[in-house]
Amino acid sequence: MKRIVAVQAVVTAPDFDREPTAAELGAIESEMPVITAELELLDAQIVTLDRAPSPLDVRRIRRARRRVLVARRELTNRGIVGAPEVA
């Protein structure tokens, strides 16, 4: 029986061992308000998965959605989306 193996070394293996670059860390830092707002929205939605949402839950979800929209708008207005900063 003939064994089939890769002729080349795995090309993507070194990527797992490297640390994030300064540009990648800067991009994450600039997007952190959006990430935080999306997590708050997700938390509000998770609370209502197993029960009918109360008026307080509905208000919490609505406010969390607004925070996400505001954070995305601010990030877009700064011109950060799709173009990470180079430090």
PDB file of N, CA, C and O in Angstrom:
ATOM      1  N   MET A   1       0.841  -1.163   0.000  1.00  0.00           N
ATOM      2  CA  MET A   1       0.000   0.000   0.000  1.00  0.00           C
ATOM      3  C   MET A   1       0.897   1.240   0.000  1.00  0.00           C
ATOM      4  O   MET A   1       1.876   1.321   0.741  1.00  0.00           O
ATOM      5  N   LYS A   2       0.540   2.184  -0.836  1.00  0.00           N
ATOM      6  CA  LYS A   2       1.323   3.394  -0.969  1.00  0.00           C
ATOM      7  C   LYS A   2       0.768   4.470  -0.036  1.00  0.00           C
ATOM      8  O   LYS A   2      -0.445   4.671   0.027  1.00  0.00           O
ATOM      9  N   ARG A   3       1.647   5.157   0.686  1.00  0.00           N
ATOM     10  CA  ARG A   3       1.221   6.217   1.595  1.00  0.00           C
ATOM     11  C   ARG A   3       1.199   7.545   0.858  1.00  0.00           C
ATOM     12  O   ARG A   3       2.093   7.847   0.068  1.00  0.00           O
ATOM     13  N   ILE A   4       0.177   8.326   1.126  1.00  0.00           N
ATOM     14  CA  ILE A   4       0.060   9.650   0.523  1.00  0.00           C
ATOM     15  C   ILE A   4       0.384  10.673   1.607  1.00  0.00           C
ATOM     16  O   ILE A   4      -0.302  10.748   2.626  1.00  0.00           O
ATOM     17  N   VAL A   5       1.424  11.450   1.381  1.00  0.00           N
ATOM     18  CA  VAL A   5       1.824  12.472   2.349  1.00  0.00           C
ATOM     19  C   VAL A   5       2.083  13.781   1.618  1.00  0.00           C
ATOM     20  O   VAL A   5       2.274  13.800   0.402  1.00  0.00           O
ATOM     21  N   ALA A   6       2.086  14.853   2.359  1.00  0.00           N
ATOM     22  CA  ALA A   6       2.363  16.168   1.780  1.00  0.00           C
ATOM     23  C   ALA A   6       3.840  16.267   1.439  1.00  0.00           C
ATOM     24  O   ALA A   6       4.699  15.839   2.209  1.00  0.00           O
ATOM     25  N   VAL A   7       4.117  16.823   0.301  1.00  0.00           N
ATOM     26  CA  VAL A   7       5.494  16.994  -0.138  1.00  0.00           C
ATOM     27  C   VAL A   7       6.111  18.216   0.531  1.00  0.00           C
ATOM     28  O   VAL A   7       7.300  18.211   0.847  1.00  0.00           O
ATOM     29  N   GLN A   8       5.326  19.253   0.748  1.00  0.00           N
ATOM     30  CA  GLN A   8       5.823  20.481   1.346  1.00  0.00           C
ATOM     31  C   GLN A   8       5.472  20.533   2.831  1.00  0.00           C
ATOM     32  O   GLN A   8       4.558  19.856   3.303  1.00  0.00           O
ATOM     33  N   ALA A   9       6.221  21.350   3.540  1.00  0.00           N
ATOM     34  CA  ALA A   9       5.893  21.589   4.946  1.00  0.00           C
ATOM     35  C   ALA A   9       4.622  22.429   5.009  1.00  0.00           C
ATOM     36  O   ALA A   9       4.279  23.126   4.054  1.00  0.00           O
ATOM     37  N   VAL A  10       3.948  22.358   6.110  1.00  0.00           N
ATOM     38  CA  VAL A  10       2.721  23.116   6.276  1.00  0.00           C
ATOM     39  C   VAL A  10       3.061  24.603   6.227  1.00  0.00           C
ATOM     40  O   VAL A  10       3.931  25.078   6.956  1.00  0.00           O
ATOM     41  N   VAL A  11       2.376  25.312   5.376  1.00  0.00           N
ATOM     42  CA  VAL A  11       2.700  26.717   5.154  1.00  0.00           C
ATOM     43  C   VAL A  11       2.176  27.602   6.274  1.00  0.00           C
ATOM     44  O   VAL A  11       2.811  28.601   6.611  1.00  0.00           O
ATOM     45  N   THR A  12       1.046  27.264   6.851  1.00  0.00           N
ATOM     46  CA  THR A  12       0.427  28.135   7.843  1.00  0.00           C
ATOM     47  C   THR A  12       0.861  27.853   9.279  1.00  0.00           C
ATOM     48  O   THR A  12       0.431  28.565  10.187  1.00  0.00           O
ATOM     49  N   ALA A  13       1.673  26.871   9.514  1.00  0.00           N
ATOM     50  CA  ALA A  13       2.054  26.522  10.879  1.00  0.00           C
ATOM     51  C   ALA A  13       2.734  27.665  11.626  1.00  0.00           C
ATOM     52  O   ALA A  13       2.388  27.892  12.786  1.00  0.00           O
ATOM     53  N   PRO A  14       3.670  28.392  11.042  1.00  0.00           N
ATOM     54  CA  PRO A  14       4.314  29.464  11.808  1.00  0.00           C
ATOM     55  C   PRO A  14       3.359  30.583  12.231  1.00  0.00           C
ATOM     56  O   PRO A  14       3.645  31.284  13.201  1.00  0.00           O
ATOM     57  N   ASP A  15       2.241  30.771  11.539  1.00  0.00           N
ATOM     58  CA  ASP A  15       1.305  31.824  11.906  1.00  0.00           C
ATOM     59  C   ASP A  15       0.694  31.597  13.285  1.00  0.00           C
ATOM     60  O   ASP A  15       0.327  32.558  13.960  1.00  0.00           O
ATOM     61  N   PHE A  16       0.581  30.368  13.704  1.00  0.00           N
ATOM     62  CA  PHE A  16       0.006  30.091  15.012  1.00  0.00           C
ATOM     63  C   PHE A  16       0.974  30.468  16.127  1.00  0.00           C
ATOM     64  O   PHE A  16       0.550  30.740  17.250  1.00  0.00           O
ATOM     65  N   ASP A  17       2.243  30.484  15.831  1.00  0.00           N
ATOM     66  CA  ASP A  17       3.245  30.747  16.849  1.00  0.00           C
ATOM     67  C   ASP A  17       3.585  32.218  17.002  1.00  0.00           C
ATOM     68  O   ASP A  17       4.256  32.593  17.963  1.00  0.00           O
ATOM     69  N   ARG A  18       3.143  33.060  16.081  1.00  0.00           N
ATOM     70  CA  ARG A  18       3.551  34.454  16.136  1.00  0.00           C
ATOM     71  C   ARG A  18       2.609  35.278  17.013  1.00  0.00           C
ATOM     72  O   ARG A  18       1.447  34.924  17.210  1.00  0.00           O
ATOM     73  N   GLU A  19       3.132  36.366  17.524  1.00  0.00           N
ATOM     74  CA  GLU A  19       2.353  37.312  18.321  1.00  0.00           C
ATOM     75  C   GLU A  19       1.681  38.308  17.383  1.00  0.00           C
ATOM     76  O   GLU A  19       2.134  38.489  16.253  1.00  0.00           O
ATOM     77  N   PRO A  20       0.603  38.960  17.832  1.00  0.00           N
ATOM     78  CA  PRO A  20      -0.021  39.980  16.985  1.00  0.00           C
ATOM     79  C   PRO A  20       0.930  41.155  16.773  1.00  0.00           C
ATOM     80  O   PRO A  20       1.707  41.513  17.658  1.00  0.00           O
ATOM     81  N   THR A  21       0.853  41.737  15.602  1.00  0.00           N
ATOM     82  CA  THR A  21       1.697  42.893  15.304  1.00  0.00           C
ATOM     83  C   THR A  21       1.122  44.127  15.983  1.00  0.00           C
ATOM     84  O   THR A  21      -0.004  44.114  16.481  1.00  0.00           O
ATOM     85  N   ALA A  22       1.910  45.186  15.994  1.00  0.00           N
ATOM     86  CA  ALA A  22       1.446  46.441  16.596  1.00  0.00           C
ATOM     87  C   ALA A  22       0.231  46.975  15.839  1.00  0.00           C
ATOM     88  O   ALA A  22      -0.684  47.529  16.450  1.00  0.00           O
ATOM     89  N   ALA A  23       0.215  46.814  14.530  1.00  0.00           N
ATOM     90  CA  ALA A  23      -0.924  47.279  13.733  1.00  0.00           C
ATOM     91  C   ALA A  23      -2.189  46.492  14.075  1.00  0.00           C
ATOM     92  O   ALA A  23      -3.274  47.065  14.174  1.00  0.00           O
ATOM     93  N   GLU A  24      -2.046  45.180  14.255  1.00  0.00           N
ATOM     94  CA  GLU A  24      -3.203  44.356  14.616  1.00  0.00           C
ATOM     95  C   GLU A  24      -3.721  44.717  16.004  1.00  0.00           C
ATOM     96  O   GLU A  24      -4.932  44.799  16.214  1.00  0.00           O
ATOM     97  N   LEU A  25      -2.818  44.932  16.945  1.00  0.00           N
ATOM     98  CA  LEU A  25      -3.238  45.327  18.288  1.00  0.00           C
ATOM     99  C   LEU A  25      -3.894  46.705  18.278  1.00  0.00           C
ATOM    100  O   LEU A  25      -4.853  46.943  19.013  1.00  0.00           O
ATOM    101  N   GLY A  26      -3.384  47.609  17.451  1.00  0.00           N
ATOM    102  CA  GLY A  26      -3.984  48.927  17.321  1.00  0.00           C
ATOM    103  C   GLY A  26      -5.388  48.854  16.745  1.00  0.00           C
ATOM    104  O   GLY A  26      -6.286  49.572  17.186  1.00  0.00           O
ATOM    105  N   ALA A  27      -5.576  47.986  15.759  1.00  0.00           N
ATOM    106  CA  ALA A  27      -6.904  47.821  15.157  1.00  0.00           C
ATOM    107  C   ALA A  27      -7.884  47.245  16.167  1.00  0.00           C
ATOM    108  O   ALA A  27      -9.036  47.676  16.230  1.00  0.00           O
ATOM    109  N   ILE A  28      -7.443  46.289  16.946  1.00  0.00           N
ATOM    110  CA  ILE A  28      -8.310  45.701  17.976  1.00  0.00           C
ATOM    111  C   ILE A  28      -8.666  46.758  19.015  1.00  0.00           C
ATOM    112  O   ILE A  28      -9.818  46.855  19.438  1.00  0.00           O
ATOM    113  N   GLU A  29      -7.683  47.542  19.423  1.00  0.00           N
ATOM    114  CA  GLU A  29      -7.921  48.582  20.422  1.00  0.00           C
ATOM    115  C   GLU A  29      -8.909  49.625  19.915  1.00  0.00           C
ATOM    116  O   GLU A  29      -9.767  50.085  20.668  1.00  0.00           O
ATOM    117  N   SER A  30      -8.795  49.999  18.648  1.00  0.00           N
ATOM    118  CA  SER A  30      -9.706  51.007  18.102  1.00  0.00           C
ATOM    119  C   SER A  30     -11.121  50.458  17.938  1.00  0.00           C
ATOM    120  O   SER A  30     -12.083  51.225  17.967  1.00  0.00           O
ATOM    121  N   GLU A  31     -11.264  49.155  17.768  1.00  0.00           N
ATOM    122  CA  GLU A  31     -12.582  48.537  17.612  1.00  0.00           C
ATOM    123  C   GLU A  31     -13.173  48.067  18.938  1.00  0.00           C
ATOM    124  O   GLU A  31     -14.280  47.528  18.960  1.00  0.00           O
ATOM    125  N   MET A  32     -12.462  48.260  20.032  1.00  0.00           N
ATOM    126  CA  MET A  32     -12.922  47.757  21.328  1.00  0.00           C
ATOM    127  C   MET A  32     -14.271  48.315  21.768  1.00  0.00           C
ATOM    128  O   MET A  32     -15.048  47.555  22.346  1.00  0.00           O
ATOM    129  N   PRO A  33     -14.612  49.591  21.538  1.00  0.00           N
ATOM    130  CA  PRO A  33     -15.955  50.044  21.919  1.00  0.00           C
ATOM    131  C   PRO A  33     -17.065  49.290  21.179  1.00  0.00           C
ATOM    132  O   PRO A  33     -18.115  49.015  21.760  1.00  0.00           O
ATOM    133  N   VAL A  34     -16.847  48.958  19.922  1.00  0.00           N
ATOM    134  CA  VAL A  34     -17.844  48.194  19.162  1.00  0.00           C
ATOM    135  C   VAL A  34     -17.947  46.777  19.722  1.00  0.00           C
ATOM    136  O   VAL A  34     -19.047  46.246  19.882  1.00  0.00           O
ATOM    137  N   ILE A  35     -16.824  46.179  20.015  1.00  0.00           N
ATOM    138  CA  ILE A  35     -16.802  44.817  20.555  1.00  0.00           C
ATOM    139  C   ILE A  35     -17.533  44.775  21.892  1.00  0.00           C
ATOM    140  O   ILE A  35     -18.330  43.870  22.138  1.00  0.00           O
ATOM    141  N   THR A  36     -17.263  45.750  22.755  1.00  0.00           N
ATOM    142  CA  THR A  36     -17.913  45.801  24.063  1.00  0.00           C
ATOM    143  C   THR A  36     -19.420  45.994  23.924  1.00  0.00           C
ATOM    144  O   THR A  36     -20.200  45.346  24.622  1.00  0.00           O
ATOM    145  N   ALA A  37     -19.827  46.883  23.026  1.00  0.00           N
ATOM    146  CA  ALA A  37     -21.259  47.120  22.817  1.00  0.00           C
ATOM    147  C   ALA A  37     -21.950  45.874  22.270  1.00  0.00           C
ATOM    148  O   ALA A  37     -23.070  45.558  22.673  1.00  0.00           O
ATOM    149  N   GLU A  38     -21.291  45.167  21.357  1.00  0.00           N
ATOM    150  CA  GLU A  38     -21.881  43.941  20.811  1.00  0.00           C
ATOM    151  C   GLU A  38     -21.990  42.858  21.877  1.00  0.00           C
ATOM    152  O   GLU A  38     -22.949  42.086  21.876  1.00  0.00           O
ATOM    153  N   LEU A  39     -21.023  42.791  22.786  1.00  0.00           N
ATOM    154  CA  LEU A  39     -21.104  41.819  23.880  1.00  0.00           C
ATOM    155  C   LEU A  39     -22.266  42.146  24.823  1.00  0.00           C
ATOM    156  O   LEU A  39     -22.961  41.243  25.290  1.00  0.00           O
ATOM    157  N   GLU A  40     -22.473  43.423  25.100  1.00  0.00           N
ATOM    158  CA  GLU A  40     -23.605  43.812  25.943  1.00  0.00           C
ATOM    159  C   GLU A  40     -24.926  43.444  25.284  1.00  0.00           C
ATOM    160  O   GLU A  40     -25.847  42.977  25.954  1.00  0.00           O
ATOM    161  N   LEU A  41     -25.025  43.650  23.976  1.00  0.00           N
ATOM    162  CA  LEU A  41     -26.239  43.265  23.252  1.00  0.00           C
ATOM    163  C   LEU A  41     -26.440  41.751  23.311  1.00  0.00           C
ATOM    164  O   LEU A  41     -27.553  41.278  23.540  1.00  0.00           O
ATOM    165  N   LEU A  42     -25.383  41.009  23.108  1.00  0.00           N
ATOM    166  CA  LEU A  42     -25.472  39.550  23.165  1.00  0.00           C
ATOM    167  C   LEU A  42     -25.910  39.085  24.547  1.00  0.00           C
ATOM    168  O   LEU A  42     -26.738  38.181  24.660  1.00  0.00           O
ATOM    169  N   ASP A  43     -25.365  39.692  25.601  1.00  0.00           N
ATOM    170  CA  ASP A  43     -25.783  39.344  26.963  1.00  0.00           C
ATOM    171  C   ASP A  43     -27.266  39.610  27.172  1.00  0.00           C
ATOM    172  O   ASP A  43     -27.971  38.799  27.772  1.00  0.00           O
ATOM    173  N   ALA A  44     -27.733  40.745  26.676  1.00  0.00           N
ATOM    174  CA  ALA A  44     -29.158  41.082  26.827  1.00  0.00           C
ATOM    175  C   ALA A  44     -30.041  40.098  26.070  1.00  0.00           C
ATOM    176  O   ALA A  44     -31.126  39.752  26.537  1.00  0.00           O
ATOM    177  N   GLN A  45     -29.591  39.650  24.917  1.00  0.00           N
ATOM    178  CA  GLN A  45     -30.372  38.698  24.132  1.00  0.00           C
ATOM    179  C   GLN A  45     -30.347  37.304  24.757  1.00  0.00           C
ATOM    180  O   GLN A  45     -31.350  36.591  24.715  1.00  0.00           O
ATOM    181  N   ILE A  46     -29.228  36.915  25.329  1.00  0.00           N
ATOM    182  CA  ILE A  46     -29.112  35.593  25.952  1.00  0.00           C
ATOM    183  C   ILE A  46     -30.070  35.469  27.138  1.00  0.00           C
ATOM    184  O   ILE A  46     -30.645  34.406  27.370  1.00  0.00           O
ATOM    185  N   VAL A  47     -30.234  36.549  27.877  1.00  0.00           N
ATOM    186  CA  VAL A  47     -31.121  36.526  29.046  1.00  0.00           C
ATOM    187  C   VAL A  47     -32.534  36.134  28.644  1.00  0.00           C
ATOM    188  O   VAL A  47     -33.238  35.486  29.419  1.00  0.00           O
ATOM    189  N   THR A  48     -32.957  36.512  27.456  1.00  0.00           N
ATOM    190  CA  THR A  48     -34.339  36.275  27.039  1.00  0.00           C
ATOM    191  C   THR A  48     -34.527  34.995  26.225  1.00  0.00           C
ATOM    192  O   THR A  48     -35.608  34.774  25.680  1.00  0.00           O
ATOM    193  N   LEU A  49     -33.519  34.162  26.132  1.00  0.00           N
ATOM    194  CA  LEU A  49     -33.643  32.947  25.322  1.00  0.00           C
ATOM    195  C   LEU A  49     -34.650  31.951  25.883  1.00  0.00           C
ATOM    196  O   LEU A  49     -35.399  31.335  25.125  1.00  0.00           O
ATOM    197  N   ASP A  50     -34.676  31.788  27.190  1.00  0.00           N
ATOM    198  CA  ASP A  50     -35.513  30.741  27.775  1.00  0.00           C
ATOM    199  C   ASP A  50     -36.816  31.261  28.371  1.00  0.00           C
ATOM    200  O   ASP A  50     -37.542  30.509  29.022  1.00  0.00           O
ATOM    201  N   ARG A  51     -37.117  32.533  28.158  1.00  0.00           N
ATOM    202  CA  ARG A  51     -38.364  33.074  28.685  1.00  0.00           C
ATOM    203  C   ARG A  51     -38.811  34.243  27.817  1.00  0.00           C
ATOM    204  O   ARG A  51     -38.044  34.784  27.020  1.00  0.00           O
ATOM    205  N   ALA A  52     -40.050  34.609  27.993  1.00  0.00           N
ATOM    206  CA  ALA A  52     -40.573  35.768  27.259  1.00  0.00           C
ATOM    207  C   ALA A  52     -39.931  37.034  27.828  1.00  0.00           C
ATOM    208  O   ALA A  52     -39.838  37.184  29.047  1.00  0.00           O
ATOM    209  N   PRO A  53     -39.495  37.931  26.969  1.00  0.00           N
ATOM    210  CA  PRO A  53     -38.844  39.142  27.477  1.00  0.00           C
ATOM    211  C   PRO A  53     -39.828  40.052  28.213  1.00  0.00           C
ATOM    212  O   PRO A  53     -40.936  40.309  27.742  1.00  0.00           O
ATOM    213  N   SER A  54     -39.405  40.518  29.349  1.00  0.00           N
ATOM    214  CA  SER A  54     -40.201  41.476  30.116  1.00  0.00           C
ATOM    215  C   SER A  54     -40.008  42.867  29.506  1.00  0.00           C
ATOM    216  O   SER A  54     -39.115  43.054  28.679  1.00  0.00           O
ATOM    217  N   PRO A  55     -40.819  43.832  29.897  1.00  0.00           N
ATOM    218  CA  PRO A  55     -40.596  45.194  29.390  1.00  0.00           C
ATOM    219  C   PRO A  55     -39.194  45.729  29.706  1.00  0.00           C
ATOM    220  O   PRO A  55     -38.621  46.488  28.925  1.00  0.00           O
ATOM    221  N   LEU A  56     -38.657  45.329  30.844  1.00  0.00           N
ATOM    222  CA  LEU A  56     -37.295  45.729  31.205  1.00  0.00           C
ATOM    223  C   LEU A  56     -36.275  45.093  30.261  1.00  0.00           C
ATOM    224  O   LEU A  56     -35.312  45.745  29.858  1.00  0.00           O
ATOM    225  N   ASP A  57     -36.483  43.822  29.908  1.00  0.00           N
ATOM    226  CA  ASP A  57     -35.596  43.145  28.967  1.00  0.00           C
ATOM    227  C   ASP A  57     -35.644  43.805  27.587  1.00  0.00           C
ATOM    228  O   ASP A  57     -34.615  43.991  26.938  1.00  0.00           O
ATOM    229  N   VAL A  58     -36.849  44.151  27.155  1.00  0.00           N
ATOM    230  CA  VAL A  58     -37.009  44.802  25.851  1.00  0.00           C
ATOM    231  C   VAL A  58     -36.263  46.130  25.838  1.00  0.00           C
ATOM    232  O   VAL A  58     -35.594  46.460  24.858  1.00  0.00           O
ATOM    233  N   ARG A  59     -36.376  46.889  26.916  1.00  0.00           N
ATOM    234  CA  ARG A  59     -35.679  48.172  27.012  1.00  0.00           C
ATOM    235  C   ARG A  59     -34.165  47.970  27.019  1.00  0.00           C
ATOM    236  O   ARG A  59     -33.427  48.721  26.380  1.00  0.00           O
ATOM    237  N   ARG A  60     -33.711  46.951  27.744  1.00  0.00           N
ATOM    238  CA  ARG A  60     -32.270  46.671  27.806  1.00  0.00           C
ATOM    239  C   ARG A  60     -31.729  46.299  26.427  1.00  0.00           C
ATOM    240  O   ARG A  60     -30.650  46.753  26.048  1.00  0.00           O
ATOM    241  N   ILE A  61     -32.462  45.483  25.676  1.00  0.00           N
ATOM    242  CA  ILE A  61     -32.028  45.095  24.324  1.00  0.00           C
ATOM    243  C   ILE A  61     -32.030  46.307  23.402  1.00  0.00           C
ATOM    244  O   ILE A  61     -31.104  46.498  22.614  1.00  0.00           O
ATOM    245  N   ARG A  62     -33.070  47.120  23.502  1.00  0.00           N
ATOM    246  CA  ARG A  62     -33.157  48.307  22.640  1.00  0.00           C
ATOM    247  C   ARG A  62     -31.990  49.261  22.919  1.00  0.00           C
ATOM    248  O   ARG A  62     -31.387  49.790  21.985  1.00  0.00           O
ATOM    249  N   ARG A  63     -31.675  49.480  24.178  1.00  0.00           N
ATOM    250  CA  ARG A  63     -30.551  50.359  24.528  1.00  0.00           C
ATOM    251  C   ARG A  63     -29.218  49.764  24.083  1.00  0.00           C
ATOM    252  O   ARG A  63     -28.328  50.491  23.641  1.00  0.00           O
ATOM    253  N   ALA A  64     -29.079  48.455  24.198  1.00  0.00           N
ATOM    254  CA  ALA A  64     -27.841  47.810  23.760  1.00  0.00           C
ATOM    255  C   ALA A  64     -27.682  47.930  22.244  1.00  0.00           C
ATOM    256  O   ALA A  64     -26.572  48.138  21.754  1.00  0.00           O
ATOM    257  N   ARG A  65     -28.781  47.800  21.500  1.00  0.00           N
ATOM    258  CA  ARG A  65     -28.718  47.975  20.038  1.00  0.00           C
ATOM    259  C   ARG A  65     -28.293  49.388  19.685  1.00  0.00           C
ATOM    260  O   ARG A  65     -27.495  49.595  18.770  1.00  0.00           O
ATOM    261  N   ARG A  66     -28.828  50.359  20.412  1.00  0.00           N
ATOM    262  CA  ARG A  66     -28.444  51.755  20.166  1.00  0.00           C
ATOM    263  C   ARG A  66     -26.960  51.967  20.436  1.00  0.00           C
ATOM    264  O   ARG A  66     -26.284  52.662  19.678  1.00  0.00           O
ATOM    265  N   ARG A  67     -26.448  51.369  21.516  1.00  0.00           N
ATOM    266  CA  ARG A  67     -25.018  51.504  21.821  1.00  0.00           C
ATOM    267  C   ARG A  67     -24.154  50.912  20.713  1.00  0.00           C
ATOM    268  O   ARG A  67     -23.110  51.466  20.368  1.00  0.00           O
ATOM    269  N   VAL A  68     -24.595  49.784  20.159  1.00  0.00           N
ATOM    270  CA  VAL A  68     -23.855  49.169  19.052  1.00  0.00           C
ATOM    271  C   VAL A  68     -23.846  50.107  17.855  1.00  0.00           C
ATOM    272  O   VAL A  68     -22.802  50.322  17.239  1.00  0.00           O
ATOM    273  N   LEU A  69     -25.000  50.664  17.524  1.00  0.00           N
ATOM    274  CA  LEU A  69     -25.071  51.572  16.380  1.00  0.00           C
ATOM    275  C   LEU A  69     -24.217  52.817  16.586  1.00  0.00           C
ATOM    276  O   LEU A  69     -23.551  53.272  15.656  1.00  0.00           O
ATOM    277  N   VAL A  70     -24.231  53.370  17.795  1.00  0.00           N
ATOM    278  CA  VAL A  70     -23.422  54.554  18.086  1.00  0.00           C
ATOM    279  C   VAL A  70     -21.937  54.213  17.987  1.00  0.00           C
ATOM    280  O   VAL A  70     -21.162  54.975  17.409  1.00  0.00           O
ATOM    281  N   ALA A  71     -21.543  53.088  18.539  1.00  0.00           N
ATOM    282  CA  ALA A  71     -20.131  52.700  18.497  1.00  0.00           C
ATOM    283  C   ALA A  71     -19.674  52.457  17.057  1.00  0.00           C
ATOM    284  O   ALA A  71     -18.573  52.855  16.680  1.00  0.00           O
ATOM    285  N   ARG A  72     -20.515  51.806  16.257  1.00  0.00           N
ATOM    286  CA  ARG A  72     -20.162  51.576  14.848  1.00  0.00           C
ATOM    287  C   ARG A  72     -20.081  52.889  14.083  1.00  0.00           C
ATOM    288  O   ARG A  72     -19.192  53.075  13.253  1.00  0.00           O
ATOM    289  N   ARG A  73     -21.022  53.811  14.367  1.00  0.00           N
ATOM    290  CA  ARG A  73     -20.999  55.105  13.685  1.00  0.00           C
ATOM    291  C   ARG A  73     -19.729  55.874  14.022  1.00  0.00           C
ATOM    292  O   ARG A  73     -19.094  56.443  13.134  1.00  0.00           O
ATOM    293  N   GLU A  74     -19.356  55.896  15.300  1.00  0.00           N
ATOM    294  CA  GLU A  74     -18.143  56.606  15.705  1.00  0.00           C
ATOM    295  C   GLU A  74     -16.901  55.991  15.077  1.00  0.00           C
ATOM    296  O   GLU A  74     -15.991  56.706  14.658  1.00  0.00           O
ATOM    297  N   LEU A  75     -16.866  54.675  15.014  1.00  0.00           N
ATOM    298  CA  LEU A  75     -15.722  54.011  14.404  1.00  0.00           C
ATOM    299  C   LEU A  75     -15.648  54.320  12.915  1.00  0.00           C
ATOM    300  O   LEU A  75     -14.566  54.553  12.378  1.00  0.00           O
ATOM    301  N   THR A  76     -16.784  54.323  12.260  1.00  0.00           N
ATOM    302  CA  THR A  76     -16.820  54.634  10.827  1.00  0.00           C
ATOM    303  C   THR A  76     -16.432  56.088  10.576  1.00  0.00           C
ATOM    304  O   THR A  76     -15.701  56.384   9.631  1.00  0.00           O
ATOM    305  N   ASN A  77     -16.916  56.983  11.412  1.00  0.00           N
ATOM    306  CA  ASN A  77     -16.598  58.401  11.239  1.00  0.00           C
ATOM    307  C   ASN A  77     -15.119  58.695  11.457  1.00  0.00           C
ATOM    308  O   ASN A  77     -14.584  59.644  10.885  1.00  0.00           O
ATOM    309  N   ARG A  78     -14.462  57.895  12.273  1.00  0.00           N
ATOM    310  CA  ARG A  78     -13.017  58.066  12.466  1.00  0.00           C
ATOM    311  C   ARG A  78     -12.229  57.508  11.295  1.00  0.00           C
ATOM    312  O   ARG A  78     -11.035  57.779  11.166  1.00  0.00           O
ATOM    313  N   GLY A  79     -12.881  56.734  10.441  1.00  0.00           N
ATOM    314  CA  GLY A  79     -12.204  56.180   9.271  1.00  0.00           C
ATOM    315  C   GLY A  79     -11.328  55.000   9.589  1.00  0.00           C
ATOM    316  O   GLY A  79     -10.361  54.737   8.874  1.00  0.00           O
ATOM    317  N   ILE A  80     -11.644  54.276  10.653  1.00  0.00           N
ATOM    318  CA  ILE A  80     -10.813  53.151  11.084  1.00  0.00           C
ATOM    319  C   ILE A  80     -11.215  51.862  10.387  1.00  0.00           C
ATOM    320  O   ILE A  80     -10.369  50.986  10.206  1.00  0.00           O
ATOM    321  N   VAL A  81     -12.459  51.714   9.994  1.00  0.00           N
ATOM    322  CA  VAL A  81     -12.951  50.452   9.469  1.00  0.00           C
ATOM    323  C   VAL A  81     -12.187  50.059   8.214  1.00  0.00           C
ATOM    324  O   VAL A  81     -12.138  50.817   7.245  1.00  0.00           O
ATOM    325  N   GLY A  82     -11.598  48.883   8.237  1.00  0.00           N
ATOM    326  CA  GLY A  82     -10.906  48.342   7.078  1.00  0.00           C
ATOM    327  C   GLY A  82      -9.498  48.870   6.883  1.00  0.00           C
ATOM    328  O   GLY A  82      -8.777  48.378   6.016  1.00  0.00           O
ATOM    329  N   ALA A  83      -9.086  49.860   7.667  1.00  0.00           N
ATOM    330  CA  ALA A  83      -7.746  50.418   7.519  1.00  0.00           C
ATOM    331  C   ALA A  83      -7.101  50.519   8.879  1.00  0.00           C
ATOM    332  O   ALA A  83      -7.228  51.548   9.543  1.00  0.00           O
ATOM    333  N   PRO A  84      -6.402  49.465   9.317  1.00  0.00           N
ATOM    334  CA  PRO A  84      -5.779  49.500  10.646  1.00  0.00           C
ATOM    335  C   PRO A  84      -4.693  50.561  10.707  1.00  0.00           C
ATOM    336  O   PRO A  84      -3.986  50.814   9.731  1.00  0.00           O
ATOM    337  N   GLU A  85      -4.580  51.175  11.878  1.00  0.00           N
ATOM    338  CA  GLU A  85      -3.570  52.205  12.092  1.00  0.00           C
ATOM    339  C   GLU A  85      -2.190  51.570  12.171  1.00  0.00           C
ATOM    340  O   GLU A  85      -2.029  50.461  12.681  1.00  0.00           O
ATOM    341  N   VAL A  86      -1.219  52.275  11.669  1.00  0.00           N
ATOM    342  CA  VAL A  86       0.172  51.839  11.788  1.00  0.00           C
ATOM    343  C   VAL A  86       0.839  52.725  12.817  1.00  0.00           C
ATOM    344  O   VAL A  86       0.913  53.943  12.655  1.00  0.00           O
ATOM    345  N   ALA A  87       1.323  52.100  13.876  1.00  0.00           N
ATOM    346  CA  ALA A  87       1.923  52.887  14.959  1.00  0.00           C
ATOM    347  C   ALA A  87       3.371  53.199  14.689  1.00  0.00           C
ATOM    348  O   ALA A  87       4.024  53.854  15.502  1.00  0.00           O
TER     349      ALA A  87
END
